[in-house]
Each structure stands twice: as structure tokens, then as C-alpha cells.
Amino acid sequence: MYNYNKQLDMKFEEAVEKTREELKKEGFGVLTEIDVKATLKKKINVDFDKYIILGACNPSFAHKALLAEKEIGLMLPCNVIIYEDKEKVTVSAILPTTAMGMVDNPALEEIAEEVESKLKKVIDNV
């Protein structure tokens, strides 16, 4: 398992806004936003469901992780996705313990656990 998700009882646009609010409450900023539906339409002219990827970053945790492992930037920021499938909306976050578990560096374990706890709280509160 590499993600933590929740199916929502709200409209897609509301879910995106609520996810942003909850990320902010936990100290995350959104560094990137990819509108997958719009990108696929523009680049290869295909229709796709509503799907947003938010690249979320908590600066203090990112700093700690980078101090522990310079190459960890390859796994930053933490992706949070919101998508609509058959009129059901889902929010999902990467599990940092799984992603950072690929790196053999015990200093990252505690950081990953803390970030994961915050991301799960975000998902639970959306």
C-alpha cells in the first residue's frame, strides 16, 4: 500500500478547496498543481475525469529530510490527488513511509512517520 485515501460526499471543486484548507492547517503549502484533465485534453486531445495533483510541501520537514539525505528531493513534494470517477470523489495522499522506505537511511524514518501522520490527518479531515 502506497497511499491513504477517502471517498468523499462532496463535489469535486469543493473537495479540492477543502483539501487545500486542510493542508494549510497542517503546515503544508501547495507548490504545484496539475490539472490532469486539462493537460491531457491540451496535449493529446483525450477526455479524462476530473483529476488534480497537488504537490504539497511542509518546509520544515522538507528541510530536515534534505539535511538527512540530499537525494530525497527526488521524492518531494508529497503528492495529494483529488479525482472524480463515476461521480464519486476521492482524495488520496502518498504514504511517505513507503516512498522514503526505498532509501536506506534511518534518519528519514522518523521524518516520514511525522509527515505521514499529518497527511493522514488532512485526508481524514477533508
Buried (B, 14 or more C-beta within 10 A) or exposed (E): EEBBBBEBEEEBEEBBBBBBEBBEEBBBBBBEEBBBBEEBEEEEEEEEEBBBBBBBBBEEBBEBBBEBBEEBEEBBBBBBBBBBEEEEBBBBBBBBBBBBBEBEBEEBBEBBEBBBEBBBEBBEBB
